[in-house]
Structure formats: structure tokens, C-alpha cells
Amino acid sequence: MVCSVVCDSIPASTAPHPRSPDYVTANRRAGLAPSGCIKTFALCKYLAAFSNTAMEPSENTTSNHAPNSTGAEGSWEISDKTRLCRFLCYGSEGEIYTAREQGRVATETAGALLSLLQEGRGAEAVEEAKRFAQGGRAVRPGPALFTLALCSQHSELKTRQAAFKALREVCRDPAHLFSFVQYKKELKEGMKCGIWGRALRKAVSDWYNEQDPLSLAAAVTRCKQREGWSHQDLLRLSHTKPATEAVALISKYVTKGWKEVQAAYADKEKSEEVVKVLSYLEVVEKVKHSCDEVEVSGLIEEHKLEREQLLTDHLRSKQVWSTLLKEISLHSILKILGKMTSNKLLEPRSAETQTICERLQNESSLKKANIHPFSILLASENYKRGQGFQGKTKWEADGSILKAMDWAFYTSFQNVEPVGKRFVVAVDVGTSLTSIVPGTAISTAVAAAAITMIFARTESNTQVLAFSEGAVVPCSLSADMSLAEVTAELVKFPSGSTDCTLPVTWATENGKSVDMFIILTNNPLWTFTASPLDSLKKHRHASGTDSKLVMCGLTSIGHAIADTEDRGLLSICGFDLGAFSVIRNLALDLI
């Protein structure tokens, strides 16, 4: 039986006013749009009604929750701040993380943020946005950028100032800056006022002026436009007054073009910094007009140019790619392996193939790139598949590259930073594990084995379980076991009916104290012998531990554990690299 969410019923006589925070919370609990008042009133009028008193930004603490006593009433209640942190982490305030790209963020999904702003806690919301953007806690950058955009046009001066001050820290590259400006534009749709007030003009100007000039020159030539905005648009609309001669040079290059720059600086006395920027831009322009692949390759190697700064014709040259592969990030290489093989840029025993294998088998390179083992596994299985998910691109996987990726998978376990909690990772073997995780080329059996290995190898206090037919079997996984061996260990148990509360019950009955239960199953849509929340509460009471539970439906497109407002329970639909961030944040009490 499918687990259903029981909505709170609110008698009409006691229903809160549609503009009150209680109404927002009631709608959210009932599964409706979190900000029903937004649909009735224009956003500008709603923001204008906000309180004029803001709280001081919260201190940078490890946890986003106040200390609680295990089992105490209300200690696991989901606060607006918790909902905001979930929104900043994965773009939803709810207890469900979906491992697929979400649509654009809108006010309808940010009810907690609106509530905090109404309570005068805008500066606190900005601080959280900064922490998630800077600390690598966010799965996607959009929610933090949206939060900043909304806070930057709040009626309270302190909130607006905090948002604009945080712009440089949250928008780390031009793509983020373009998204921030676009969100502001979307929030102003239907209003008579524009977005380019004095505060935004200053914030955008400061973003350009505070950059290192050479890094800025690389950024504006690498990422020229996004979401309908360009650097020329932003510099013009912000009325940017360059703070240094080097920034003035870059501004002229963006707005007037290279010929104007050449004419202006031909006979002008130049500082050392200006000379460096001028030389760099000259190289970029030279590459744009060169058809000589030898010359282009030399300029790439000498000046560390990137793929985005080259022409499409350049990317058809093996010699150009041979040079690019020495410097291009490993993350980018993993994404385009199939395409390069399909285009015959990578052939068996070629110099280009050898370069990729050497980089993938370089321990220091893997550490510097900080690549997660699950990311390598996803890329490896996709490359092995020999066909893209979209289009007709096909290729024959190179054996030496697959071998190098296999070595990189096991070596990259060193890149996973341990949480330091007590984990139980339980794999449901009661259903077939031969399905494919949506959006990947990985079977659920391999995915479950890889997830299990990652926790078992990086967290010193991890118990691995297999459960089926009312039985729970502890698994012993040695550090030298391969992915294939772990997969075989998990699937050797007979399939049958299942109950995803069994691991929690097993831990309680055996006197185990567990901080985090991770349940891996195909799709948790069946009747539990007991409520997952009740089982978890019993374990909390018996062990004296603030235990949490994550239900991972590896093939699920949407499920909820139970009708609960308990912040210790989360559901994951599908599985991707972002799921590890969600689990880590929950374990550390950050969401």
C-alpha cells in the first residue's frame, strides 16, 4: 500500500487570515503552495507589509538546530529556519530530495523564506545563503541566488544591505551573477518599478571592481552571457566606474571591442598590471582569428586557455584537444569522454588516450580535483554503456580508459570527508535489484553496493545490513573487496516481501546506538508493520540517541516516508552525487 500524506484539516471558522504566517504554515502542511497569499496579492505589496525590525545574523555554528532532549515533545519539530536550509540545500522545503534537475526557483517554493522575512529575520536568511553557497553544502546554486535576490528587494534596509554585501561571496563566477540579476528581474515582473536602483548598480560595480584583473579578464572571455544577460548589459546598466586602470581596460574591451582597446592603448603609458591584461586579451583575440592548429595549441599551453575560449572549428582538431587534455579539469573530462571517443578524438593507444589515462591514475590530480568516487562511477558506467542518453551519439569504450577509471574510483575514496557519526546502511534485498537508477546507466544493485562501500570505507563506525522476509543479516565488508564482490555479497540473499523499518527495529532490539539510518531500496511503496516514525522514536528513546532516518528509493520518482513534521526523517528519490550532500547535511544537523 502506498504511504499517503494525511493533510491537516482546518475548520473554516478557525482558519487563519490568508496573509498570516499561520496560513502559510497550514498550506505547507496540507501539501499546498507554501505561499498562497502571494497568489492573491502582488509580491511588492506583500513585501511592503513586512516588519521593519530585523534580527542580527546568526553566529556560524555547526548545527542549525537548538540542542534538544531526545524524545522531548517538540524537539524534532521542523522550524522555518530548517525549511529554509533545506530549500538552500536542494531547492525544496519538504522532506523529499529528488535526484534530478529541478525547474527554476519561485516564490511558491520559498514559503519559509517569506515567513522569516516577515518576522524581520532577513539578515539571518542571507547568512544561511552565504554558508550554503560557500561551504559546498548546496546541491544546486539556484536557491541561494534566489534568496539573495528576494532579500535584496525587501522593504527593510538592513536586509537589503546584507543581501547586496553578500553578492560577491555568493556569486563566485559570472554565471551566478547573471542568474542573480535574472531572478531579480523575474521577481519584479508585473511591477512598475525596475530593478536597476542605486544599490544594485553599486553591488554589480563592486563585483567587477573587486575581482583580480587577470582573473576577471579570463572570466569575461570564458563566460560571456547567460540567461539573456551579458557583461556588456551589466556594465552598461550598472554605470560601472572602474576602480583601477586594468578594470577600465576590461570594461572597454567588453563594451567597445578589441579595436577600440588597441586604439586607446597604442601610445598610452601602461602599468605592469595593464600590460598583463592587455597581453592576455591579445592572445584571446589571436586565437579567435587563427586557423593554424599548431599556433592555437601553443597559445593554449602557454596561457592556460580553456575550451570555452576556443572556436568550434578548433575543437575538431586532435592537436588542439591533445593540448587541452593536459589542463582541462578532470570533472570536464569525465563529462565528455563519450563525445570525444565518438568523434574519434580518442582512439586506442593514441597520445590523447594515454594523457587521459595518466591523469586519471594520478593520485595527486584526483585529490586536487576533489572528485567523489560516485561521480567517477556514474561517468564510468555511462562511458561503458557506449551511448548517450539523448541523441544518437554512440561510441566503443576504450579498455585502457575503463581500467584507469576503475583505478580512480577506488583511489578517490580518500577525497570523501568523514562525518564522524554512527551509521547503519541497510540494503533491501527483498525486491529485485536489477532495475536501473533513473538518469544513470547504473543498476540498483551496483548503486547500492557503491553507496554501501563509500560509507563503510570512509566512516569508521558503519554497520552494513541486508534485510528481507522479516530477517536482517549483518554483512562484513572488508576494505579490499571490489565493487563487484560487494554487489555479489548483497544480492546473494533470497528476495521476497520486505519492511523498511526492520533495520531500525533490529538496532533497537540489539542495543545499538545509531545516529543515522540509511535505507536503500528500489521503491518504498508498501505497508510497514510499524510506522517508520514510531520505530525511530522507539530507537531514540531506547538508545538515548538523536537518531535520523533517510529512505532512499533508488528507482522512485516521488515518495514520502510518512505524514510527519519530524526533521529527522528525509526521503531521497533516485540517487545522484547530490544525495551524498543531503545525507551529510542531515547528519550534521544543517538541514
TORGU-754919 format. One record per residue (C-alpha): x, y, z. Coordinates in pm, whole numbers, plus 32768, in hexadecimal, padded with zeros to 4 digits. Last residue first. Layout:
BEGIN
XYZ
...
***
This chain:
BEGIN
876F882482E3
88C48866837F
88A287648494
89F186C28437
894C857B83CD
8849863D8303
89568700824B
8A1985C081FF
88E4850F817B
888D86378099
89F48652801E
89FA84DD7FCD
88B185037F11
8953860D7E35
8A2B85047D8E
88F784517D0C
87E3836C7D87
867883327D30
857983CA7E1D
8613841D7F6F
852E843080A0
858084E481E3
853284AB8353
85DA8556847C
851A869B844C
83D885FB84CC
82A486A6843B
821A855983CE
812284B482E9
820183948286
8333833081BE
82D483FC808E
82F4838A7F26
8342841A7DD0
83EF83A07C95
847482687D40
857C818B7C9F
868081A47DB5
857F81E67EC7
866E82627FD2
85C882818129
869D83588210
8669832E8388
86EE83F984AB
8753839A860E
878184948728
87FD837F880F
8785831A896A
878E81B288F2
8632813E895F
8583828D892D
862482D887DD
85E38172876C
8477818A87CC
845A82D68718
84ED823B85DD
83F5811E85E1
82D682138618
835082E784F5
837281BD840D
820D8156846E
81F87FE584B9
81C07EAB83E9
81FF7F8C82BD
81147F778194
81B07FA8803E
823C80B27F58
83AC80CC7FB6
843C80BF7E53
857B80017E08
861080087F64
8736809F801D
86EF80FD8189
87EA81EA8229
87C681F683A5
888C830D844C
88FA834385B5
88E181D88620
8902814E8780
88E57FD38771
883B7F128889
87E57DE287B6
866C7E1987C4
868D7F878764
877F7F478645
86A47E2F85BA
856B7F0A85D2
8618801B850A
86937F208407
85337E8683EE
847E7FD083A6
84A47F9E822E
83C07E708229
83E97D738112
83477C5B8052
842C7B6B7F98
85897B557F09
868C7A537F6B
87E27AD17FE6
89067ABF7EF2
88C17C1F7E72
89867CD77F7D
8AC57C077F75
8ACA7C087DF8
8ABE7D857DF6
8BD77D937EF7
8CAA7CAC7E1E
8C687D777CE2
8CC47EBB7D96
8E0C7E1F7E06
8E547DA77F67
8F9F7E1D7FFE
8F047EE0811C
8E407DB28196
8CC57DAF8193
8C1D7CE282A2
8AA67CDC8275
89A67CD18391
886A7C0E832F
870E7C908382
85E67BA48354
84747BF0832D
84727B7881C5
85987C56815F
86B77D1D81F7
88257D5881A6
88EB7E1E82A9
8A2C7EEA82AD
8AA07F8083FA
8B7680B983E4
8C54814D84F5
8D9981A08440
8CEA826E8334
8DB0828381EF
8DC781188180
8C72809E81F7
8BC581DE8181
8C5581CE8023
8C318056800E
8ABD8062805F
8A7E816E7F5A
8B3E80A07E59
8A847F5D7EAD
893180097EA1
898680A77D50
8A037F5A7CC7
88C27EA97D2F
87E67FCB7CBA
887D7FAA7B61
895080CB7AE3
892A8173798D
889E82B07A29
877283987A0B
868D82AD7ACC
8745819E7B95
872780637AC1
866B7F327B3D
87207DEA7B8A
87047E037D04
85C97D2F7D17
850B7D517E5B
854A7CC67FB8
86B97D207FA5
86807E6A805C
87D87EF280AB
88177F838206
89268083824B
893B80B883C5
8A1281E0841D
8AB68263855C
8B3683C4851A
8C8F845084C7
8C29850B838C
8D50848882C2
8DDE855C81A5
8DD7849A8060
8F0C84E47F8D
8FC783AE8006
8EB982D97F61
8F4983647E1C
904682487E00
8F38813E7DD4
8E8781F47CBA
8FCC826F7C1A
904381087BE6
8EF980AF7B3A
8F1281EC7A69
906F818479F4
8FEE802B7993
8ECD80C378D5
8FBE81AA7820
909E808477C0
8F737FC0773E
8EF780D17655
8D7B80E77643
8CE580C674E8
8C1A81F87494
8AB9826D744C
8A1283C17430
88AC839E73B6
880884AA748A
87C784A275FF
883983A47702
8987837D7652
8A01822C75D8
8B298149761D
8AA780C17769
8C0D80AC77EA
8C22822777DC
8AE2824478AA
8B60814279A3
8CAC81FA79C5
8C0F835379E7
8B2182E27AFB
8C3B82267BAA
8D2083557B9B
8C1584317C3A
8BD983277D43
8D4C83307D99
8D3C84A87DE1
8E3785827D29
8F0086747DFC
8FB386FE7CC6
90F187247D95
90C785C77E26
9094852A7CD0
91C285E37C45
929785757D6F
923A84087D37
928D840B7BC3
91DA82E57B22
90CC83BA7A80
91D684AA79FF
92A783927968
917882F178C5
910D843C782B
9268847E779D
927E831B7711
91368348765A
91B4848D75C1
92FE83EC7558
923F82D674A4
9243816B751D
90D7813674B7
90338270742A
8FB883AA74D6
8F6A84CD73EF
8EA583D4731D
8D6C84AD733B
8CB9839773FA
8DDF837674EA
8DD884ED7530
8C5E84E37562
8C7583BE7652
8D8884577725
8CD685A8773C
8C5585AF78A3
8D7B84F87942
8E6F85E9789A
8DB287157923
8DD186997A8B
8F4086497A4D
8F7987B879FF
901A881578B2
9192884B78CB
9241872B7819
910786D37757
9108882876AF
925487E575FF
91E7869A7566
9099873B751A
914388457444
920F873D7390
90DD86677353
902D878B72AC
8EB2879972A4
8EAC887873D8
8F5E898B7318
8E3D899C7222
8D4B89DF733F
8E188B1073A3
8EDD8B2174E7
8EAA8BE6762A
8DB38AEA76BB
8EBB89D576A0
8FAB8A857787
90E78B4E7753
92118B007833
92EA8C17779B
94128B4F7718
935E8A0776D5
92308AA3762F
930C8B917565
93DF8A6F74E3
92AC89A47485
92198ACE73C8
935D8AFF7305
9370899172A4
91FD898F724D
922B8AAE7159
90D18B3A710E
91048C6C71EA
900A8D867216
8F7B8D2D736A
90D08CB873E3
91658E0F739E
904A8EB77459
90878DE4758F
92008E247573
91C88F9C755C
90E68F89768B
92028EEA7752
93018FEB76DB
921C910B773D
91E090727892
9355904A78D3
93A991A5784E
9298923F7927
933091A07A5E
948D921E7A07
940A938079DA
93D894147880
9440955777D8
9355958D76B4
93C59581754B
92F7945774D8
920F94477606
90D994F5757B
90FD94747417
9134930D7484
9013931E7578
8F2893A8746E
8F8E928F7386
8F50918A7495
8DE491DD74D8
8D2293037565
8C5C9277768D
8D26914676F0
8E7E91CF7690
8E319320772D
8DCF92757873
8F09919F786C
8FE492D5783F
8F2D93907952
8F6392617A34
90DA927F79F1
90D993F77A2E
903E93C57B83
8EF294127C2C
8E2893FC7AEC
8CEB94D07AF9
8BCD93E27AB6
8A8E94857A3C
89D5934E7AB9
890893397978
8A3793557894
8B1A92677952
89FF916D797A
89919171780D
8AF791597786
8B3A90397872
8A178F8177D1
88B78F28783E
87B38E51778D
87D38D2C787C
894D8D197856
8A598DE577A5
8BCE8E04776E
8C528CEA7848
8DBD8CA677E0
8E1B8DFF775F
8D818EB57887
8E198DBE797F
8F7C8DC378F2
8F888F4078FB
8EF98F397A5C
90098E487ACB
91108F347A3A
907090607AE5
90438FBC7C3E
8ED790007C89
8E6491187D71
8E0A92077C58
8D2691157BA1
8C5590AF7CCD
8C6692147D53
8BB892927C19
8AAB91897C42
8A7191EE7DAE
8A7593637D5D
897693437C45
889F92627D1F
889B93637E39
885A948C7D53
872793F07CB5
872D93197B80
8609922F7BC5
84EF92F17B24
83B593767BCA
8260934B7B28
823291EB7BA6
81AE90CC7AD2
82F990157AD2
83D990947BED
84238F397C77
84818EC57B19
85798FE37AEF
86188F9E7C3E
863A8E307BE0
86E18E997A9A
87DC8F717B56
88398E4D7C3B
88558D5F7B13
89458E4A7A5D
8A1C8E687B97
8A258CEE7BC3
8A968CBD7A59
8B9E8DCE7A8A
8C518D0E7BA1
8C538D067D1E
8AFE8DA07D4E
8ACC8D4C7EC1
8BFB8E037F4C
8BE88F327E65
8A718F597E9E
8A838F478019
8A8D90C18046
896090E17F63
88978FF1803B
8904908B8187
88A991E9810E
87519177809D
871090CF81EB
877C920182B1
86A592E881DB
8560922D8216
846F923580F0
850B9101804E
85A7912D7EF8
86FB90927F42
86578F828016
85A68EF47EE4
86E28EF87E0D
87B98E607F20
86C08D4A7F59
86AE8D0B7DE2
882A8CEF7DCE
882C8BFD7EF5
87158B2D7E54
87C18B1F7CFD
891A8AA07D66
88C2892B7D64
892188137E55
897889127F5F
8A6888BA807A
8BA589227FC4
8BFB8A0A80E3
8BEA8B4F801F
8A8A8B3C7F8F
89EE8A9280BE
8A928B8181B3
8A408CB680E4
88D08C5580C5
88C68C1C823E
89508D798279
884D8E0D818D
87328D60824B
87B48DF18393
87B98F4D82F9
864C8F1B8294
85D68EC183F0
84D08FD68415
83B18EE48456
83228F2682FC
84748ED48266
847B8D8D8324
831E8D3882A4
837E8D89813C
84AE8CA78158
83D68B9381E8
82E08BB080C5
83EE8B8D7FBB
835C8A957EC1
82428B787E47
83398C9B7E3B
83E78BFA7D12
851C8B267CCF
854C8AB87B69
8501894E7B1B
85AF88317BCF
86C887597B48
86A685F27BBB
86F285397CF9
85B585987DB0
85DE85F67F1F
84A085CD7FEB
846D8657814C
83DA879B80CE
846D88F780B5
84ED88B87F54
861289447E8F
871D884A7EF9
87F988E68004
87708A488012
860B89C48028
867388CD8135
871589EB81F3
85D98ABC81D1
8505899E8253
85EB897C837E
85CF8AF383BD
84568ADD83A8
845E89D784BA
842588618492
83CB87CD85E5
84BC86C98667
84D1874B87CE
835B879187D5
8313869D88EF
845286148982
84C284C188FB
8631851B88F6
866E866489A4
86BB877A88B3
87D888648861
8766897B8773
8774892A8604
884889B484E7
897A88F78561
8AEC89458537
8ACA8AAF859D
8B178BE984D9
8A5B8CE485AF
89038D578543
88D98EA68495
88358FAB8578
86BC8FAF856A
85FF90A1848D
84EF919E84E7
8426924983D9
8324913383C0
82B090CD8269
817F917181CE
824A920480AD
82B690A5804F
814E903C801B
80FC91767F55
8229913D7E70
81D28FCC7E46
8079901F7DBF
7F638F967E99
7E888E657E69
7F868D6E7DDC
80898DDF7ED6
7F998D9A7FF5
7F9D8C297F9B
810C8C1B7FF5
81648AB58040
80A08A2A7F17
7FD2890A7F9E
804B87CA8044
7F6887F68172
8093883C8250
810289568167
7FA589EA815B
7F9589F182D6
80ED8A9182EE
80918BA781F8
7F468BDF82AB
7FF88BF283F9
80E88CF68368
7FBA8DDA832F
7F4B8E6481DE
7E2C8D6E81A6
7D9F8DB18305
7DA08C7783D6
7C8B8B7183BF
7BCA8B4D8504
7A688B60847A
7AC98AAD833A
7B40897F83FB
7CA8892183A7
7CF887BD833D
7E6187518345
7EB9867D8219
7F03850A8238
802684B18156
7FFF835880C1
80E6822B80CF
808581547FA5
800080008000
***
